[in-house]
Amino acid sequence: MTSPKKFILILVFFTGGLAFLLRLIPGGGESYSSELRTDIAERRDLMSVVPASGEVLPLLSSIVKSEISGRIMEIKVEEGDAVVRDQVLLELDRTSLETRLREAQRNLEAERLRLEKSERNNRRLKDLFEENFVGEKEYLDAKTELKLAEINLEIAQARLEDAAEDLSKSVISAPHNGVITRMDVLEGQVISGATSVSNGTGLLTIAELDELYMEANINEVDVERLFLGQKAFLRFDAIPEFEVEGTINVIAPSARKDGNVRVFPVEVFFEVTDKRVRPGISATVEVPIESAKDAISILLSAVFNDDGASHIYVKKSSGWERREVSVGINNLQHVHIRSGLEEGEVVALSRPRDFRISDG
């Protein structure tokens, strides 16, 4: 091969390789502008919302405990069962309680007999004292014995009532309507009675599932835009394509710290229309604040902000044009362009190469 032919062949390879490299390098060659991701301005109905995430909780929920200690003899419900108020949930061993009740009954009867004896003795000594057959001491001692017998009878009556009440507490009933959402004990288990709210064995949990609420933390910047009774829309991670409407029923009067941010707890109440919505599942809520009908809008990523002004890059036949715009509300995906853009125009979703140096 002659030298001129070799030179031409090398030149062709070099030119082809250079063209290939330009295609690979971002911003290289004329094809870059066509490779930019773009969006088309369209008319949409937009709604600005305050978003938050949180957990679904029951409006009414109770941890059932026993007032007395004992051994569980029979559990009459299972986790997931629906119950009504005063329905029997479980029963404790009654053996020792029944024995105590019988002892109290016998003790009460014995105190009644002692009282009758004291009354007879008091009447006899009173007559003898009035006829001067016994001294004053004997008569006063008889009166004292009668008074003590009356007191002992009252004590025995109180102990009988207490034993009967404890026996009745061996049957544990539902405090309200609801569903057994958690069962924490087994038959045969020995439990401790609750002498206060904070102690005692938790037996099971009953929750009213017809009305639930979501607790969410709202940023202090957004909370001023909310008010009681305001509508909110909830979605659930575990139930795609499902949405339910609720209302804001509680806005905390004071903030709390969530990391480095101050937030206000807010409770959104809603009625359950789908049994898949249960306490404990995670949810997101959107509270509508503003809306715009038939608004020219584009993706949020198409709007750039420099020095407090908003601008976009509009595609023209000769390249890209930088244009300042006035923006309105957004729905976290699209933003309303109040002025500076016409329907159908194409905008860039990233800054074109020609403007990176000048805008930077």
C-alpha positions as a Markdown table, in Angstrom:
| # | Residue | x | y | z |
|---|---|---|---|---|
| 1 | Met | 0.0 | 0.0 | 0.0 |
| 2 | Thr | 1.4 | 3.3 | -1.0 |
| 3 | Ser | 1.9 | 6.1 | 1.5 |
| 4 | Pro | -0.9 | 8.4 | 0.2 |
| 5 | Lys | -3.4 | 5.5 | 0.6 |
| 6 | Lys | -2.2 | 4.8 | 4.1 |
| 7 | Phe | -2.6 | 8.4 | 5.0 |
| 8 | Ile | -6.2 | 8.6 | 3.7 |
| 9 | Leu | -7.1 | 5.4 | 5.6 |
| 10 | Ile | -5.7 | 6.7 | 8.9 |
| 11 | Leu | -7.6 | 10.0 | 8.4 |
| 12 | Val | -10.9 | 8.1 | 7.8 |
| 13 | Phe | -10.4 | 6.0 | 11.0 |
| 14 | Phe | -9.5 | 9.1 | 13.0 |
| 15 | Thr | -12.5 | 11.1 | 11.8 |
| 16 | Gly | -14.9 | 8.2 | 12.5 |
| 17 | Gly | -13.4 | 7.7 | 16.0 |
| 18 | Leu | -13.7 | 11.3 | 16.8 |
| 19 | Ala | -17.4 | 11.4 | 15.8 |
| 20 | Phe | -18.0 | 8.3 | 17.9 |
| 21 | Leu | -16.4 | 9.9 | 21.0 |
| 22 | Leu | -18.5 | 13.1 | 20.5 |
| 23 | Arg | -21.6 | 11.0 | 20.7 |
| 24 | Leu | -20.5 | 9.4 | 24.0 |
| 25 | Ile | -19.4 | 12.7 | 25.7 |
| 26 | Pro | -22.4 | 14.7 | 27.2 |
| 27 | Gly | -22.5 | 18.0 | 25.4 |
| 28 | Gly | -20.4 | 16.7 | 22.5 |
| 29 | Gly | -21.8 | 17.2 | 19.0 |
| 30 | Glu | -25.0 | 18.6 | 17.7 |
| 31 | Ser | -27.1 | 15.6 | 19.0 |
| 32 | Tyr | -26.9 | 16.7 | 22.6 |
| 33 | Ser | -29.8 | 19.0 | 22.5 |
| 34 | Ser | -32.0 | 16.2 | 21.2 |
| 35 | Glu | -30.8 | 13.9 | 24.1 |
| 36 | Leu | -32.0 | 16.3 | 26.8 |
| 37 | Arg | -35.1 | 15.1 | 28.7 |
| 38 | Thr | -38.0 | 17.4 | 28.0 |
| 39 | Asp | -41.6 | 18.1 | 29.0 |
| 40 | Ile | -44.5 | 19.6 | 27.1 |
| 41 | Ala | -46.5 | 22.4 | 28.7 |
| 42 | Glu | -50.1 | 21.2 | 29.2 |
| 43 | Arg | -53.3 | 22.4 | 30.9 |
| 44 | Arg | -54.0 | 20.5 | 34.1 |
| 45 | Asp | -56.1 | 20.9 | 37.3 |
| 46 | Leu | -53.6 | 21.3 | 40.1 |
| 47 | Met | -54.0 | 21.2 | 43.8 |
| 48 | Ser | -51.4 | 22.3 | 46.3 |
| 49 | Val | -51.2 | 20.1 | 49.4 |
| 50 | Val | -49.5 | 19.8 | 52.7 |
| 51 | Pro | -48.1 | 16.2 | 52.8 |
| 52 | Ala | -47.3 | 14.1 | 55.9 |
| 53 | Ser | -46.8 | 10.5 | 56.9 |
| 54 | Gly | -47.8 | 8.6 | 60.0 |
| 55 | Glu | -49.5 | 5.7 | 61.6 |
| 56 | Val | -53.2 | 4.6 | 61.8 |
| 57 | Leu | -54.5 | 4.3 | 65.3 |
| 58 | Pro | -57.9 | 3.3 | 66.8 |
| 59 | Leu | -60.1 | 6.1 | 68.1 |
| 60 | Leu | -61.0 | 3.9 | 71.1 |
| 61 | Ser | -58.7 | 1.2 | 72.3 |
| 62 | Ser | -58.4 | -0.6 | 75.7 |
| 63 | Ile | -55.8 | -2.9 | 77.3 |
| 64 | Val | -58.0 | -5.3 | 79.4 |
| 65 | Lys | -56.5 | -6.2 | 82.8 |
| 66 | Ser | -57.9 | -8.1 | 85.8 |
| 67 | Glu | -58.5 | -6.4 | 89.1 |
| 68 | Ile | -57.5 | -9.6 | 91.0 |
| 69 | Ser | -54.7 | -12.1 | 90.7 |
| 70 | Gly | -55.3 | -15.7 | 89.7 |
| 71 | Arg | -55.0 | -18.5 | 87.2 |
| 72 | Ile | -56.8 | -18.3 | 83.9 |
| 73 | Met | -59.2 | -21.2 | 83.6 |
| 74 | Glu | -60.9 | -20.5 | 80.3 |
| 75 | Ile | -60.5 | -18.0 | 77.4 |
| 76 | Lys | -63.8 | -17.5 | 75.5 |
| 77 | Val | -62.5 | -15.4 | 72.6 |
| 78 | Glu | -59.8 | -15.4 | 70.1 |
| 79 | Glu | -57.7 | -12.7 | 68.4 |
| 80 | Gly | -59.7 | -11.1 | 65.7 |
| 81 | Asp | -63.1 | -11.8 | 67.2 |
| 82 | Ala | -65.7 | -9.0 | 67.4 |
| 83 | Val | -67.1 | -8.4 | 70.9 |
| 84 | Val | -69.8 | -6.3 | 72.5 |
| 85 | Arg | -69.8 | -4.5 | 75.8 |
| 86 | Asp | -70.1 | -6.8 | 78.8 |
| 87 | Gln | -69.4 | -9.9 | 76.8 |
| 88 | Val | -67.4 | -12.5 | 78.8 |
| 89 | Leu | -63.8 | -12.7 | 77.6 |
| 90 | Leu | -62.2 | -15.0 | 80.1 |
| 91 | Glu | -62.7 | -16.6 | 83.5 |
| 92 | Leu | -60.2 | -17.1 | 86.4 |
| 93 | Asp | -60.0 | -20.1 | 88.8 |
| 94 | Arg | -62.8 | -19.6 | 91.3 |
| 95 | Thr | -61.8 | -22.3 | 93.9 |
| 96 | Ser | -60.1 | -20.1 | 96.4 |
| 97 | Leu | -62.5 | -17.3 | 95.9 |
| 98 | Glu | -65.5 | -19.5 | 96.5 |
| 99 | Thr | -63.8 | -20.9 | 99.6 |
| 100 | Arg | -63.2 | -17.4 | 100.9 |
| 101 | Leu | -66.9 | -16.5 | 100.2 |
| 102 | Arg | -68.1 | -19.5 | 102.2 |
| 103 | Glu | -65.9 | -18.6 | 105.1 |
| 104 | Ala | -67.1 | -15.1 | 105.1 |
| 105 | Gln | -70.7 | -16.3 | 105.1 |
| 106 | Arg | -70.1 | -18.6 | 108.1 |
| 107 | Asn | -68.2 | -15.8 | 109.9 |
| 108 | Leu | -71.2 | -13.5 | 109.3 |
| 109 | Glu | -73.6 | -16.0 | 110.7 |
| 110 | Ala | -71.4 | -16.5 | 113.8 |
| 111 | Glu | -71.3 | -12.8 | 114.4 |
| 112 | Arg | -75.1 | -12.6 | 114.2 |
| 113 | Leu | -75.3 | -15.3 | 116.9 |
| 114 | Arg | -72.8 | -13.4 | 119.0 |
| 115 | Leu | -74.9 | -10.3 | 118.6 |
| 116 | Glu | -78.1 | -12.1 | 119.6 |
| 117 | Lys | -76.3 | -13.4 | 122.7 |
| 118 | Ser | -75.0 | -10.0 | 123.6 |
| 119 | Glu | -78.4 | -8.5 | 123.2 |
| 120 | Arg | -79.9 | -11.1 | 125.6 |
| 121 | Asn | -77.2 | -10.6 | 128.1 |
| 122 | Asn | -77.6 | -6.8 | 127.9 |
| 123 | Arg | -81.3 | -7.0 | 128.5 |
| 124 | Arg | -80.9 | -9.4 | 131.5 |
| 125 | Leu | -78.2 | -7.3 | 133.2 |
| 126 | Lys | -80.2 | -4.1 | 132.6 |
| 127 | Asp | -83.2 | -5.5 | 134.5 |
| 128 | Leu | -80.9 | -6.8 | 137.3 |
| 129 | Phe | -79.1 | -3.4 | 137.5 |
| 130 | Glu | -82.4 | -1.6 | 137.7 |
| 131 | Glu | -83.4 | -3.9 | 140.7 |
| 132 | Asn | -79.9 | -3.4 | 142.3 |
| 133 | Phe | -79.0 | -7.1 | 141.9 |
| 134 | Val | -75.8 | -6.4 | 140.0 |
| 135 | Gly | -73.4 | -3.5 | 140.1 |
| 136 | Glu | -72.9 | -0.8 | 137.5 |
| 137 | Lys | -69.7 | -2.4 | 136.2 |
| 138 | Glu | -71.4 | -5.6 | 135.1 |
| 139 | Tyr | -74.1 | -3.6 | 133.4 |
| 140 | Leu | -71.7 | -1.3 | 131.6 |
| 141 | Asp | -69.5 | -4.3 | 130.5 |
| 142 | Ala | -72.6 | -5.9 | 129.0 |
| 143 | Lys | -73.4 | -2.7 | 127.0 |
| 144 | Thr | -69.8 | -2.6 | 125.7 |
| 145 | Glu | -70.0 | -6.3 | 124.6 |
| 146 | Leu | -73.2 | -5.5 | 122.8 |
| 147 | Lys | -71.6 | -2.6 | 120.9 |
| 148 | Leu | -68.5 | -4.7 | 120.0 |
| 149 | Ala | -70.8 | -7.4 | 118.7 |
| 150 | Glu | -72.6 | -4.9 | 116.5 |
| 151 | Ile | -69.3 | -3.6 | 115.1 |
| 152 | Asn | -68.0 | -7.2 | 114.5 |
| 153 | Leu | -71.2 | -8.0 | 112.6 |
| 154 | Glu | -70.7 | -4.9 | 110.3 |
| 155 | Ile | -67.1 | -6.0 | 109.7 |
| 156 | Ala | -68.2 | -9.5 | 108.8 |
| 157 | Gln | -70.8 | -8.1 | 106.5 |
| 158 | Ala | -68.2 | -6.0 | 104.7 |
| 159 | Arg | -65.9 | -8.9 | 104.3 |
| 160 | Leu | -68.6 | -11.0 | 102.8 |
| 161 | Glu | -69.4 | -8.3 | 100.3 |
| 162 | Asp | -65.7 | -8.0 | 99.5 |
| 163 | Ala | -65.4 | -11.7 | 98.9 |
| 164 | Ala | -68.5 | -11.7 | 96.7 |
| 165 | Glu | -67.1 | -8.8 | 94.7 |
| 166 | Asp | -63.8 | -10.6 | 94.2 |
| 167 | Leu | -65.6 | -13.7 | 93.0 |
| 168 | Ser | -67.5 | -11.6 | 90.5 |
| 169 | Lys | -64.2 | -10.2 | 89.2 |
| 170 | Ser | -63.1 | -13.7 | 88.3 |
| 171 | Val | -65.3 | -13.2 | 85.2 |
| 172 | Ile | -63.7 | -10.6 | 82.9 |
| 173 | Ser | -65.9 | -8.8 | 80.4 |
| 174 | Ala | -65.4 | -6.4 | 77.5 |
| 175 | Pro | -65.4 | -2.8 | 78.5 |
| 176 | His | -66.8 | -1.7 | 75.2 |
| 177 | Asn | -67.6 | -2.9 | 71.7 |
| 178 | Gly | -64.7 | -3.6 | 69.4 |
| 179 | Val | -62.4 | -6.3 | 68.0 |
| 180 | Ile | -59.7 | -8.3 | 69.8 |
| 181 | Thr | -56.6 | -6.9 | 68.1 |
| 182 | Arg | -54.1 | -8.6 | 70.5 |
| 183 | Met | -54.2 | -11.6 | 72.8 |
| 184 | Asp | -51.3 | -11.7 | 75.3 |
| 185 | Val | -52.2 | -14.6 | 77.6 |
| 186 | Leu | -52.9 | -18.4 | 77.6 |
| 187 | Glu | -55.2 | -20.7 | 79.5 |
| 188 | Gly | -53.5 | -21.9 | 82.7 |
| 189 | Gln | -51.3 | -18.7 | 83.0 |
| 190 | Val | -51.1 | -17.0 | 86.4 |
| 191 | Ile | -51.7 | -13.3 | 86.2 |
| 192 | Ser | -51.2 | -10.3 | 88.5 |
| 193 | Gly | -54.1 | -8.0 | 89.4 |
| 194 | Ala | -53.9 | -4.4 | 88.5 |
| 195 | Thr | -53.7 | -2.2 | 91.6 |
| 196 | Ser | -53.2 | 0.8 | 89.4 |
| 197 | Val | -53.2 | 1.8 | 85.7 |
| 198 | Ser | -49.5 | 1.2 | 85.3 |
| 199 | Asn | -49.2 | -2.4 | 86.7 |
| 200 | Gly | -50.9 | -5.7 | 86.4 |
| 201 | Thr | -50.9 | -8.2 | 83.6 |
| 202 | Gly | -52.2 | -7.0 | 80.2 |
| 203 | Leu | -54.6 | -9.7 | 79.0 |
| 204 | Leu | -55.8 | -8.5 | 75.6 |
| 205 | Thr | -56.5 | -5.4 | 73.6 |
| 206 | Ile | -59.9 | -4.4 | 72.3 |
| 207 | Ala | -60.1 | -1.7 | 69.6 |
| 208 | Glu | -63.0 | 0.0 | 68.0 |
| 209 | Leu | -62.2 | -0.3 | 64.3 |
| 210 | Asp | -65.1 | 1.5 | 62.7 |
| 211 | Glu | -63.5 | 4.9 | 63.4 |
| 212 | Leu | -59.8 | 5.3 | 63.2 |
| 213 | Tyr | -57.4 | 8.3 | 63.0 |
| 214 | Met | -54.0 | 9.0 | 61.7 |
| 215 | Glu | -51.4 | 10.8 | 63.7 |
| 216 | Ala | -49.0 | 12.8 | 61.7 |
| 217 | Asn | -46.3 | 15.5 | 62.4 |
| 218 | Ile | -46.7 | 18.7 | 60.4 |
| 219 | Asn | -43.8 | 21.1 | 59.9 |
| 220 | Glu | -44.2 | 24.4 | 61.8 |
| 221 | Val | -44.0 | 26.2 | 58.5 |
| 222 | Asp | -47.1 | 24.4 | 57.1 |
| 223 | Val | -49.2 | 24.1 | 60.3 |
| 224 | Glu | -50.4 | 27.6 | 60.1 |
| 225 | Arg | -52.2 | 26.7 | 56.8 |
| 226 | Leu | -54.3 | 24.1 | 58.6 |
| 227 | Phe | -57.5 | 24.4 | 60.6 |
| 228 | Leu | -59.9 | 22.1 | 62.5 |
| 229 | Gly | -62.5 | 20.4 | 60.3 |
| 230 | Gln | -60.3 | 20.7 | 57.2 |
| 231 | Lys | -60.6 | 17.9 | 54.6 |
| 232 | Ala | -57.7 | 15.6 | 54.1 |
| 233 | Phe | -57.0 | 12.6 | 51.9 |
| 234 | Leu | -55.3 | 9.4 | 53.1 |
| 235 | Arg | -53.5 | 6.7 | 51.2 |
| 236 | Phe | -52.0 | 3.5 | 52.6 |
| 237 | Asp | -48.7 | 1.8 | 51.7 |
| 238 | Ala | -50.3 | -1.6 | 52.1 |
| 239 | Ile | -53.4 | -0.8 | 50.0 |
| 240 | Pro | -52.4 | 0.6 | 46.6 |
| 241 | Glu | -55.0 | 2.5 | 44.6 |
| 242 | Phe | -57.1 | 3.1 | 47.7 |
| 243 | Glu | -57.9 | 6.6 | 49.1 |
| 244 | Val | -60.2 | 7.7 | 51.9 |
| 245 | Glu | -61.3 | 11.2 | 53.0 |
| 246 | Gly | -60.9 | 12.4 | 56.6 |
| 247 | Thr | -61.0 | 15.6 | 58.6 |
| 248 | Ile | -58.5 | 17.3 | 60.9 |
| 249 | Asn | -59.9 | 17.0 | 64.4 |
| 250 | Val | -56.9 | 17.8 | 66.5 |
| 251 | Ile | -54.0 | 20.2 | 66.0 |
| 252 | Ala | -51.5 | 20.2 | 68.9 |
| 253 | Pro | -51.3 | 23.6 | 70.6 |
| 254 | Ser | -47.5 | 23.4 | 71.0 |
| 255 | Ala | -44.7 | 22.1 | 68.9 |
| 256 | Arg | -42.3 | 19.2 | 69.6 |
| 257 | Lys | -38.8 | 18.5 | 68.2 |
| 258 | Asp | -38.4 | 15.8 | 65.5 |
| 259 | Gly | -34.7 | 15.8 | 65.0 |
| 260 | Asn | -33.7 | 19.3 | 64.0 |
| 261 | Val | -37.2 | 20.3 | 62.9 |
| 262 | Arg | -40.1 | 21.6 | 65.0 |
| 263 | Val | -43.4 | 19.8 | 64.3 |
| 264 | Phe | -47.0 | 19.9 | 65.4 |
| 265 | Pro | -48.8 | 16.6 | 65.9 |
| 266 | Val | -52.1 | 16.5 | 64.0 |
| 267 | Glu | -54.9 | 13.9 | 64.1 |
| 268 | Val | -56.9 | 13.1 | 61.0 |
| 269 | Phe | -60.1 | 11.2 | 61.8 |
| 270 | Phe | -61.8 | 9.0 | 59.1 |
| 271 | Glu | -64.4 | 6.3 | 58.8 |
| 272 | Val | -63.3 | 2.8 | 57.8 |
| 273 | Thr | -64.8 | 1.8 | 54.4 |
| 274 | Asp | -62.3 | -1.0 | 53.7 |
| 275 | Lys | -61.6 | -3.7 | 56.3 |
| 276 | Arg | -58.0 | -3.9 | 55.1 |
| 277 | Val | -57.4 | -0.6 | 56.9 |
| 278 | Arg | -56.3 | -1.6 | 60.4 |
| 279 | Pro | -54.5 | 0.0 | 63.3 |
| 280 | Gly | -50.8 | 0.1 | 63.0 |
| 281 | Ile | -50.4 | 0.4 | 59.2 |
| 282 | Ser | -48.5 | 3.3 | 57.8 |
| 283 | Ala | -50.3 | 6.0 | 55.8 |
| 284 | Thr | -49.7 | 9.3 | 54.0 |
| 285 | Val | -52.0 | 12.2 | 54.2 |
| 286 | Glu | -52.4 | 15.2 | 51.9 |
| 287 | Val | -54.3 | 18.3 | 53.0 |
| 288 | Pro | -55.4 | 20.4 | 50.1 |
| 289 | Ile | -54.5 | 24.1 | 50.5 |
| 290 | Glu | -55.0 | 25.8 | 47.1 |
| 291 | Ser | -56.2 | 24.7 | 43.6 |
| 292 | Ala | -55.8 | 25.9 | 40.0 |
| 293 | Lys | -58.2 | 24.9 | 37.2 |
| 294 | Asp | -57.1 | 24.4 | 33.6 |
| 295 | Ala | -53.6 | 25.8 | 34.4 |
| 296 | Ile | -50.6 | 25.6 | 32.1 |
| 297 | Ser | -48.2 | 23.4 | 33.9 |
| 298 | Ile | -44.9 | 21.6 | 33.5 |
| 299 | Leu | -42.8 | 19.2 | 35.7 |
| 300 | Leu | -41.2 | 20.9 | 38.7 |
| 301 | Ser | -37.7 | 19.9 | 37.5 |
| 302 | Ala | -38.1 | 22.1 | 34.5 |
| 303 | Val | -38.1 | 25.2 | 36.6 |
| 304 | Phe | -34.7 | 26.7 | 37.7 |
| 305 | Asn | -34.2 | 29.4 | 40.4 |
| 306 | Asp | -31.3 | 31.8 | 40.4 |
| 307 | Asp | -31.1 | 35.0 | 42.4 |
| 308 | Gly | -34.7 | 34.7 | 43.5 |
| 309 | Ala | -36.1 | 34.5 | 40.0 |
| 310 | Ser | -37.6 | 31.5 | 38.2 |
| 311 | His | -36.8 | 30.6 | 34.6 |
| 312 | Ile | -37.1 | 27.8 | 32.1 |
| 313 | Tyr | -35.4 | 26.7 | 28.9 |
| 314 | Val | -37.8 | 26.6 | 25.9 |
| 315 | Lys | -36.9 | 24.6 | 22.8 |
| 316 | Lys | -36.6 | 26.7 | 19.6 |
| 317 | Ser | -35.7 | 25.7 | 16.0 |
| 318 | Ser | -32.3 | 27.2 | 16.5 |
| 319 | Gly | -31.6 | 25.8 | 20.0 |
| 320 | Trp | -32.7 | 26.7 | 23.5 |
| 321 | Glu | -34.1 | 30.0 | 24.8 |
| 322 | Arg | -33.8 | 31.0 | 28.5 |
| 323 | Arg | -37.1 | 32.6 | 29.6 |
| 324 | Glu | -38.1 | 34.0 | 33.0 |
| 325 | Val | -41.5 | 32.8 | 34.2 |
| 326 | Ser | -44.0 | 33.5 | 37.0 |
| 327 | Val | -44.9 | 30.3 | 38.9 |
| 328 | Gly | -48.0 | 29.5 | 41.0 |
| 329 | Ile | -49.0 | 26.5 | 43.1 |
| 330 | Asn | -47.6 | 23.0 | 42.6 |
| 331 | Asn | -48.8 | 19.5 | 43.5 |
| 332 | Leu | -45.3 | 18.2 | 44.3 |
| 333 | Gln | -45.1 | 16.9 | 40.7 |
| 334 | His | -46.3 | 19.7 | 38.3 |
| 335 | Val | -46.1 | 23.5 | 38.8 |
| 336 | His | -48.4 | 26.1 | 37.4 |
| 337 | Ile | -46.7 | 28.6 | 35.1 |
| 338 | Arg | -48.7 | 31.9 | 35.4 |
| 339 | Ser | -46.9 | 33.7 | 32.6 |
| 340 | Gly | -43.9 | 33.2 | 30.3 |
| 341 | Leu | -45.0 | 29.9 | 28.7 |
| 342 | Glu | -47.6 | 28.8 | 26.1 |
| 343 | Glu | -49.4 | 25.5 | 25.9 |
| 344 | Gly | -47.6 | 23.0 | 23.8 |
| 345 | Glu | -44.1 | 24.5 | 24.1 |
| 346 | Val | -41.3 | 22.1 | 25.0 |
| 347 | Val | -39.1 | 22.7 | 28.0 |
| 348 | Ala | -35.8 | 21.1 | 29.2 |
| 349 | Leu | -35.7 | 19.1 | 32.4 |
| 350 | Ser | -32.0 | 19.9 | 32.9 |
| 351 | Arg | -29.9 | 23.0 | 32.0 |
| 352 | Pro | -28.7 | 23.0 | 28.4 |
| 353 | Arg | -25.0 | 22.9 | 27.8 |
| 354 | Asp | -24.8 | 26.3 | 26.3 |
| 355 | Phe | -26.2 | 27.9 | 29.4 |
| 356 | Arg | -24.2 | 26.0 | 32.0 |
| 357 | Ile | -21.3 | 28.4 | 32.1 |
| 358 | Ser | -23.2 | 31.6 | 31.6 |
| 359 | Asp | -25.8 | 30.8 | 34.2 |
| 360 | Gly | -23.3 | 29.3 | 36.6 |
